[in-house]
Structure formats: C-alpha cells, structure tokens
Amino acid sequence: MIDPRLAVIDTRLAGVRRIVAVTGGKGGIGKSTIACLLALAAADRGLRTGLFDLDLTSPTDHVILGAPTGFPDEEFGIDPAMHAGVGLMSLALFAGSTPAPLRGDALTNAVLELLAITRWGELDLLVLDMPPGLGDTALDAMRFVPRCEYLVVTTPSTVVRETVRRTLRLLKERGAPVLGLLENMQVGESGTAALAAEFGATVLGSVPRDDALEAATGDPDALRKTAAAAALRAIAPL
C-alpha cells in the first residue's frame, strides 16, 4: 500500500524553489554548523530560507542558532519556528532534550511525518542538515526528497575523507546532483582536491578552523561575525 504521506510531502515542498542537503561521512565534522551558517547566509541575502534538522536522534541546529524549543504553531500542519530570519524544523521543537531513541521503521515514520506535517510555504532555499553516515534517515531523505542537491562536507582528516568517499560513491550511484565538496576546519594542505577529482566533483572551497565558533554558539548575530561565516559566505553555492 502506498503511504498517503508521500503525496502530502510533494504538496508541502511544492513552493520550495531549491533544496540543498548538507551531508558528510561521519559525525564531528561541523556539518550542522555549516548547515546553520549556510541558512543564515541565505537569509542575509534576502532569500526566504528554511532549515530542517534531519538528525532526529541528536538534533543540534536549535542549539547552534539559539532557537527556543516548544511546540510550534499548528493549523492544518506545523509551521517552522522562525528564528534569526530562518524557518527551523527540528524534532527538538517537540521533544526538547528528551532522548528520541528511534530506529528502523520508527525512524522512517518520523521522517515521513515531519516532512508531511511541515508547512514550508514559499521558500527560495530549504537547507537539510543530514545525519552523519549512510543510515536509515539519510537513505529515506534521498528517497522522499529526490530533488535535493548535495553539499558534501569533509575535513583535512584522512579518516573523514575515507568516509566521505563512501558518501560520494553512493550519491554517484543514485545519480544525485553534487554541488561540490566543502572542506571544513581547514588548517593546511589536504587531499580534498584529489578526492573531488576522483568523483568528478567540484571543490567549493574551505572554511578555516575557527575557535570563535564555540563562544558564538547560540547567538546568530555572533555567528554571523565569525571568520567561518565569512569564509562560507564567499563560497556558498546560493
């Protein structure tokens, strides 16, 4: 039986001009920070911007942006919580800091439900903050939101590049459009260019390691003033 929520998802996303999924091979590479900074940069350019935190078991975008939790407005669906010029949807808006130990079908159902109930309206850009790795949620997002473009985050780490290689291989096998690789926490020369060449991808540029990000976490105005935000604005594929 076809899940009726699939048709609802198409309706919910009908007014979204562009969807960019920020993804990476593993956790701890600053992917969520990049997703938040990208959303802020887009909003600052006057784009109607949404941010969907798809890391359902460990959402952090609300922490990075300093967005309060609490059940959002509801009328024939759920409105994203507007904060710092960005419409935010996150499981944390409903669950707060309560753990959500989802797996398997429960995880897929949560992704479907959030996609089906969220009223994005008219947007120029929707940023999807993908969970790390190639688990259920990442695969579900590829299936339920097929018109995503992918921004792949890596770091100078050899271990991270190896996990990103698997992500790029999967995206290539699925025929998913890759905007390019972004090297986060850049501190010197790395193998990112060689990795991109291996898959015929573009290196968008790099964001330097920025110790000011920790102090700026939770304060969108302070985040906007960091060196990392400035570097991302210069290379963001908006």
C-alpha positions in Angstrom: 0.0 0.0 0.0 1.3 3.5 -0.9 1.7 5.7 2.1 -0.6 8.8 1.6 2.0 11.0 3.3 4.2 10.7 0.2 1.7 12.8 -1.8 1.4 15.3 1.0 5.2 15.7 1.1 5.1 16.7 -2.6 2.5 19.3 -1.8 4.4 20.7 1.2 7.5 21.1 -0.9 5.8 22.5 -4.0 6.6 26.1 -3.0 10.3 25.4 -2.3 12.4 26.5 -5.2 15.6 24.8 -4.2 16.6 22.1 -1.7 20.3 21.7 -0.6 21.2 18.8 1.6 24.4 19.3 3.7 25.9 15.9 4.2 29.1 14.2 5.3 30.6 10.8 6.1 30.6 10.9 9.8 29.8 13.0 12.9 32.1 15.6 14.4 33.0 17.3 11.2 31.0 20.5 11.8 28.3 19.6 9.3 25.5 21.1 11.4 27.4 24.3 11.9 27.9 24.6 8.1 24.2 23.9 7.6 23.3 26.7 10.1 25.8 29.1 8.7 24.5 28.4 5.2 20.9 29.1 6.2 21.9 32.3 7.9 23.9 33.4 4.9 21.0 32.8 2.6 18.6 34.7 4.8 21.1 37.6 5.0 21.0 37.7 1.2 17.2 38.2 1.3 16.3 34.6 0.4 13.3 33.0 2.1 15.1 30.2 3.9 14.2 27.1 5.8 16.4 24.7 7.8 15.3 21.2 8.5 17.4 19.3 11.1 17.2 15.6 9.9 19.5 14.3 12.7 16.4 13.0 14.6 18.3 11.2 17.3 20.8 14.0 18.1 19.4 17.3 16.7 21.6 20.3 17.4 20.6 23.1 15.0 18.4 24.7 17.6 21.4 24.9 20.0 23.7 26.4 17.3 21.1 29.0 16.4 19.9 29.6 20.0 16.3 28.8 19.0 13.9 28.1 21.8 12.1 24.7 21.9 8.4 24.4 22.4 5.6 23.1 20.3 5.4 25.3 17.2 2.2 26.8 15.7 -0.2 24.3 14.3 -3.1 24.8 11.8 -3.5 22.2 9.0 0.1 21.3 9.6 3.1 22.6 11.6 4.7 25.9 10.9 8.5 26.1 11.1 9.8 28.1 14.1 11.1 31.5 12.7 14.4 32.4 14.3 17.1 34.8 13.1 15.4 35.0 9.7 15.3 31.2 9.2 12.3 28.9 9.4 13.5 25.9 11.6 12.1 22.5 11.8 13.6 20.0 14.3 12.4 17.1 16.4 13.8 19.1 19.3 10.9 21.6 18.9 8.6 18.8 20.1 10.9 16.7 22.3 13.2 19.3 23.8 16.1 17.5 25.4 14.2 14.2 25.8 16.0 11.4 24.1 14.4 10.0 20.9 16.0 6.5 20.5 14.5 5.8 17.1 15.5 3.0 14.7 14.2 1.1 11.7 10.6 1.7 10.8 10.1 4.2 13.7 12.8 6.3 12.2 11.4 6.2 8.7 7.9 7.0 10.1 9.3 10.0 11.9 11.0 11.3 8.8 7.8 10.8 6.8 5.7 12.5 9.5 7.9 15.6 9.8 8.1 16.0 6.0 4.3 15.6 5.7 3.2 18.0 8.5 5.7 20.8 8.0 4.2 23.8 6.1 7.2 25.4 4.4 5.1 27.6 2.2 7.1 29.7 -0.4 10.8 29.3 0.1 13.8 30.2 -2.1 16.0 27.7 -0.2 15.5 24.8 2.1 18.6 23.5 3.8 18.5 19.9 5.0 21.0 19.2 7.8 21.5 15.5 7.1 22.5 13.0 9.8 26.0 11.6 9.7 26.7 8.5 7.7 24.5 6.4 5.4 21.9 5.1 7.8 18.1 5.0 7.5 17.4 8.7 7.7 19.9 9.6 5.0 18.6 7.0 2.7 15.0 8.0 3.5 15.7 11.6 2.7 17.2 10.6 -0.6 14.0 8.6 -1.4 11.4 11.1 -0.1 13.1 14.3 -1.3 14.6 13.2 -4.7 15.3 16.8 -6.0 17.9 17.5 -3.4 21.3 19.0 -4.4 24.1 17.8 -2.1 26.8 19.8 -0.5 29.4 17.4 0.9 31.4 18.4 4.0 34.8 17.0 4.6 37.8 17.9 6.7 41.6 17.6 6.4 41.4 14.2 8.2 42.4 11.1 6.3 39.7 9.1 8.2 37.0 11.6 7.3 37.9 11.6 3.7 37.6 7.9 3.5 34.0 8.1 4.9 33.2 10.9 2.6 34.4 8.8 -0.3 31.7 6.3 0.5 29.1 9.1 0.6 30.2 10.4 -2.8 30.1 6.9 -4.2 26.5 6.4 -3.0 25.4 9.8 -4.4 27.0 9.0 -7.8 25.3 5.6 -7.9 22.0 7.2 -7.1 22.5 9.9 -9.8 22.1 12.6 -7.1 23.5 16.1 -8.0 26.5 17.1 -6.0 27.2 20.8 -5.7 30.7 20.1 -4.5 32.9 19.4 -1.6 33.5 21.9 1.2 36.5 21.4 3.4 35.7 22.4 7.0 38.1 23.2 9.8 40.9 23.7 7.2 44.3 24.1 8.7 46.7 23.4 5.7 47.1 21.2 2.7 44.9 18.1 2.4 43.7 15.5 -0.1 40.3 17.1 -0.7 41.1 18.1 -4.3 42.2 14.6 -5.2 39.1 13.2 -3.6 36.9 15.5 -5.6 38.7 14.7 -8.8 38.1 11.0 -8.2 34.4 11.6 -8.5 34.4 14.4 -11.0 33.2 16.8 -8.2 34.0 20.5 -7.6 35.9 21.8 -4.6 33.8 24.7 -3.5 36.5 26.0 -1.1 37.4 25.8 2.6 36.2 27.1 5.9 39.1 27.6 8.4 39.2 26.2 11.8 37.6 28.9 13.9 37.8 28.8 17.7 35.4 31.7 17.9 32.5 29.4 16.9 32.2 27.8 20.3 31.7 31.1 22.0 29.3 32.2 19.3 27.1 29.1 19.6 23.5 30.1 20.4 23.9 33.7 19.2 23.1 34.1 15.5 24.5 37.7 15.4 27.8 36.5 16.8 27.9 33.5 14.5 27.5 35.9 11.5 30.6 37.7 12.6 32.9 34.7 12.8 35.7 34.0 10.3 34.0 30.7 9.4 30.8 32.5 8.5 32.7 35.0 6.3 34.5 32.2 4.5 31.3 30.3 3.9 29.5 33.4 2.5 32.3 33.7 0.0 32.0 30.2 -1.4 28.3 29.3 -0.6 26.5 27.9 -3.7 23.5 30.2 -3.3 
